[in-house]
Amino acid sequence: MTAIAMDIAKMVDMLPESEQRLAHEVLKRLVLAWDPDFEKVTPEEANRIAAAEADEFVVESDVNWDDLTQY
């Protein structure tokens, strides 16, 4: 979690519960306006995806599923 996100969480936590619900609805609308289909990725997620794509892939047929102790 970024420092800004943690700061937002701390501020919201200081509010009374009714105001927390209001803040939650406002934030939810902001996120949905930014990405209504939840398809965008954050910079951190993009880095994780890039790292995974740069890593080696294992072909399923190369795995001996009856003896996984060798891996």
Steps between C-alpha positions, in 0.01 A plus 500: 500500500636842411563767761212705360259206526609437859452869580149491352419187702622667822293811435187301422555292814481819710149576374178385666351188341231693310765723342714194423209358300473827309875503428476138387225584251694800365817294455307216340350744247844643424643154435204396286527824300869431442453132413137388470591146391791450743732437203774756566806409699695705749869572438586232759277245325654593163847434642389162636346405165815605313718299739279193457507530122880531502531188715518152356181311435445134575321289244234297678584183308859520636376465859476156653179554697531157663835590661526868594782435749757550224410868461 
